[in-house]
Amino acid sequence: MLEVRGLTVSYGDHIAVAELDLTAHDGEVVCVLGPSGCGKSTLLRAIAGLEVPDAGTVVLDGQVLDGLRPDQRRIGLMFQDHALFPHRTVADNVGFGPRMQGLPRRHITGLVEDALELVDLAGTGHRTVTSLSGGEQQRVALARTIAARPRLLMLDEPLGSLDRALRDRLLADLPPLLRELGTTVLYVTHDQDEALALADRLAVMRDGRIQQVGPSDELWRSPASGFVARFLGLEHVFDAEVAGRVARTPLGDLPLPAEDGVTAVTSGPAQVVLLLDALRVTDPLLPIRAEEVELPAEVLARRFAGDHLRIRVRSKPGPELTVPVWRGDAPQIGDLVTVALDPAAVRVLPPDDAGHAAGADQ
Amino acid sequence: MTDQATDGRTTVGGLARTRGPALTAALLAVPVVFLGLFFVLPVATIVLTGLRPEGVVDLTAVWAVLRDPVVGRVAWFTVWQATVSTLLTLALGLPGAYVLTRLEFRGRDAIRAAVTVPFVLPTVVVASAFLALLGPQSPINGLLEWVFGPAAPSVDLRRTVTAILIAHAFFNYAVVVRTVGGLWALLDPRLEDAARTLGASRWRAFREVSLPLLRPAIASAASIVFLFTFTSFGVVLILGGPTRATIEVEIHRATTQLLDLPLASVLALLQLVAVVSALFVYGRLQRRATAQPLVPAERAARRPRTRGERTFLGGNLVVMAVLLAAPLLVLVERSLDTGDGYGLAHYRRLFSTTTAETILAVPPWLAIRNSVGFAVAAAVIALLVGGLAATAAVTGRGPVARVVDGALMVPLGTSAVTIGFGFLIALNRPPVDLRGSPLLIPLAQALIATPFVVRTLLPVLRSIDHRLREAAATLGATPRRIWQEVDLPIVGRALLVAAGFSFAIAVGEFGATVFVARAHFPTMPVAIFRLLGRPGVANFGQAMAMSTILMVVTASALLLIDRLRVGQVGRF
């Protein structure tokens, strides 16, 4: 189990990681999701011992790691762009960790073969790393990290430099591989698809702090802030004013959800987020449900998204919205439609922290 | 910097494409004649004098010279001191390269620039500085006396191997910092990070990852330093004393003291063979350099974090201060030390003495005037020859370009002493009889400066993208305007850099000049050498003063270049 408590890392005046707490249980895959520059790479480097933290403590399996050198920690870190040793063969790269541990040669050979087999590269040991394709290099880097038998496996944007098709394929290969290893994994990415595909738990990071941690569906159902909602791909986030049981929003007054515990603000300034299934285009022939809010709107644009369309509309109250529709009954540009909003899929959140807003959209 | 335009065509203007061979031949006429008379002829004369001392080819005489135990000792000392100097320079320079490229600290860029200064100083200035630093009057002894009182031990390292080795390290520190640092600055730091997380200690990570990747640069730096120290002349002549002779010094001694030209010729031959072999090895090493994953330099450097790193940084800064700054400061200090306090007495004497009061054949200020005059003339010649040759190398196609490029580099590998000696024995009879003529001085200096001119101009000429001219033409520029608006601003700057470079080289040139400068036409380095060779505080003080002047002149010329430098032009 990994426990990070109050970790702070700064470069001069810039605070990259600020009093950060994070826990990863044995065998768990925790994805740290955040925009570039939010401090997630620094977090991994500090856990690995490559950065000296200003404050805080890192505990792995009950052992306090503070003050230990990187080579004393046995934490695997797979770097973005792989950082393979260009002057060594594939086998020498993969065998580097075991060799540093002083294992006998025969044992090293076995570990190298096992690791290469695991990443589906058996028999490539003699090749130079510069002769490999990008995807192969990525897998060698993973094999190299695994072969050192780390107590914790950390991956820093491992798929970041690959093209989309390759990325999707490797993304499908990774979960069973990580499960087979059984190691605790800390996986850093700025890509929500990657995070959602891999994570047992998701940690959204911003400006050196974790904004929210939890299983992915929990984050989807109740994001803790407008930032988390936006970063998960929820685009409808509005400033609002809560009074009584009503939130005053640019879309008009919305009743607060009846569900307990999902409303963070009971009065004063707030933000509202519409969850993914909050909006639909009504069928003129069918009546809408009583609790739904009706929003007349004009269609501005249509975009194909595989089996459905996403249409961009301007609602009568003002804001533009994106609504999914099935292909069969998609309205045309310029059509007037009615959009129904389900108040049960509305979340009322604290107002955006102005201090944090500056660094949000890098 | 890429040497070629993006599509591989490397021509100067439309001219070259239409009148290729004829134009190339015309451009090459002057360089070919110049090199033929002032390089091939002297070297051929050396070879003939060495191989046919009595008019017939006599290899037994050569063999006899080579078997002479004195020659053997000289050859051994030359190799030995070059090897040790190279190792010492690497030992001091590699940590310096690390500190100046991988660590971030205030004033780093200024220090990195300052570290280069010693490399471009005239050898005679450096030798003077170390005489001042390591002699009995040095601040080292002042410090010892201050600590231990009058009974303090006195350190006098003049005329010792130690002095030579330290002076060589002083000179070549910049070579290591530049050559190795240039690559180190771009090496991805995450490679070592990866090794650390895989269980390698800091030292192990360096040894297993960075060192192998730096090996081509280290080998390259080592071979350059070895070549420089192997052909070291002024430093050894002045600091080493009579018993410490390298081949270069022995050629000088055989010529000026023993008047044994065949011996000098055989030694010069030996030197030529050794230098050409070293250059060959260097070329092979260069070609083996492998592709590296490089990152922008600013990503590789970071502030020192641990106490160990800060100590390492501080230690290296102390080495730089003691090795590089102290000798030059002491040189200036000594030039101002009049025996009873500080003053400009030595400088005044340089400009006021008549021949009666100096051991020089002419008043010392004449040496300053001579130096500047000769250096300007040498720069003009070098610019003409080098400029034409570089243009020919760019306009000529394929083999022509390569031959020109290669042929012009040969004088670079030939030692200055060999050139000076060749001038002395070859240019005193027809076809070129310049016996005793002061013209020999700028000619010799120009020959030594020409390869640097070519090295400066070639990359610039090659880098002018012909699409710039095409773009200018489509925008309505006439050919003359194109030359004026596109070519001139780019090449003009490089020409100025080359001119400044040639001037700096010529003004400090010693090895060749000392052979051809007659008593009545001394240059500054020659005058300094003669002043240092005589006893007396006044002579020493004047030598220090003139060294300081020479240092300022050279440094100013190079400072000027640095302001003008475009990108990487003119770097070694």
Interface residues (C-beta under 8 A of the other chain):
Chain A: Y11 G12 R45 A48 G49 L50 V52 R69 P70 D71 R73 R74 I75 G76 L77 F79 D81 A83 L84 F85 P86 H87 F96 G97 M100 Q101 T130 R144 T145 A148
Chain B: D188 R190 L191 D193 A194 A195 R196 T197 L198 G199 A200 S201 R202 R204 A205 E208 V209 P212 L213 T290 A291 Q292 P293 R303 R305 T306
